[in-house]
């Protein structure tokens, strides 16, 4: 099956500073809106999952070191959104690091929900390494 032609591709590199997150998320949401993604995807799935992925890259992967950067590549077409968030960290095991926030041990924790949310809101979440730590989020347009 041949991929649909990209309507919009975004490639951006930012310093490890959370002030850049909102602008990137807004831009990806705009591109998804242009591809006629459903309202729920535009107001919940994409902004929450992407915010979590970028903030994890900044806070956990890069340890908020301003000398390190985060690279975000987003490809939007009429079929799906694919986003890759790359940091300069050592990586992690996706399954071991995904905690269920509804268990008794995790109910009062103030962190640890990002991967769970990403996996709940996206159709697919993958992690791989290619000279950095990469999280790939995929959301299909119905």
C-alpha positions in Angstrom: 0.0 0.0 0.0 1.4 3.3 -1.0 1.5 6.2 1.5 -0.6 9.2 0.9 1.3 12.3 -0.2 2.3 14.5 2.7 0.1 17.6 3.1 2.5 19.1 5.5 5.8 18.1 7.1 7.4 19.9 10.0 11.0 19.6 10.9 12.2 21.7 13.9 15.0 21.6 16.4 14.6 23.3 19.7 16.7 23.8 22.8 15.7 21.8 25.9 13.4 24.4 27.2 9.7 23.8 27.8 8.7 27.3 26.5 8.9 26.0 22.9 6.4 23.2 23.4 3.1 25.1 22.9 4.2 26.6 19.5 5.2 23.2 18.1 2.0 21.6 19.3 -0.1 24.4 17.9 1.6 24.1 14.5 1.0 20.3 14.3 -2.6 20.7 15.4 -3.1 23.3 12.6 -1.7 20.9 10.0 -3.9 18.1 11.3 -6.9 20.5 11.0 -6.0 21.2 7.4 -6.0 17.5 6.8 -9.5 17.4 8.4 -8.7 15.3 11.4 -11.7 14.9 13.8 -12.2 17.6 16.4 -11.4 15.2 19.3 -8.0 14.5 17.7 -7.4 18.2 17.4 -8.4 19.1 21.0 -7.3 16.1 22.9 -5.3 13.3 21.3 -2.7 15.3 19.4 -2.1 18.2 21.9 -1.9 16.0 25.0 0.3 13.2 23.4 2.6 15.6 21.7 3.0 17.8 24.7 3.9 14.7 26.8 6.4 13.4 24.2 8.2 16.8 23.9 8.2 17.5 27.6 9.6 14.0 28.3 12.4 14.6 25.8 13.3 17.9 27.4 12.9 16.9 31.1 13.8 13.3 31.1 15.8 12.6 28.0 17.9 15.7 28.0 17.7 16.5 31.7 16.7 20.2 30.8 20.3 20.8 29.6 20.1 23.8 27.3 23.2 22.6 25.5 21.1 19.6 24.3 18.3 19.9 21.7 15.1 18.1 20.8 14.2 17.4 17.2 10.6 17.1 16.2 9.5 15.8 12.8 5.8 15.6 12.0 4.3 14.3 8.8 0.6 14.9 8.2 -1.4 13.5 5.3 -5.0 12.5 4.7 -4.5 9.1 6.3 -2.4 9.7 9.4 -0.2 11.8 11.6 3.3 10.5 12.3 5.5 12.4 14.8 9.0 11.6 15.8 10.5 13.3 18.9 14.3 12.8 19.2 16.3 13.8 22.3 20.0 13.3 23.1 19.4 11.0 26.1 20.3 7.4 26.7 16.9 5.9 26.0 14.5 3.8 28.0 12.3 0.7 27.8 8.9 1.8 26.6 7.1 -1.1 28.3 9.0 -0.9 31.6 8.5 2.8 31.9 4.8 2.9 31.2 3.1 2.9 34.5 -0.7 2.5 35.0 -1.7 5.6 36.9 -4.9 3.9 38.2 -3.0 1.4 40.4 -2.9 2.1 44.2 0.9 2.7 44.1 0.6 5.3 41.4 -2.6 7.2 42.3 -0.9 9.9 44.3 2.2 10.3 42.1 2.6 13.6 40.4 4.6 12.2 37.5 4.8 9.1 35.4 1.6 9.5 33.3 3.1 10.7 30.1 3.8 7.4 28.4 0.5 6.0 29.6 -1.4 9.0 28.1 0.6 8.8 24.8 -0.3 5.1 24.4 -3.9 5.8 25.3 -4.4 8.6 22.9 -2.3 7.5 19.9 -2.9 4.4 17.7 0.8 3.4 18.0 3.7 4.5 20.1 7.2 3.2 19.4 10.7 3.9 20.8 14.0 3.4 19.0 17.5 4.7 19.0 19.5 6.2 16.1 22.2 8.3 17.7 19.6 9.6 20.1 16.4 8.5 21.7 13.3 8.6 19.4 9.7 8.3 20.3 7.3 7.8 17.3 3.6 8.6 17.7 1.2 7.5 15.0 -2.5 8.5 14.8 -4.7 7.4 11.9 -7.4 9.7 10.7 -10.8 7.9 10.6 
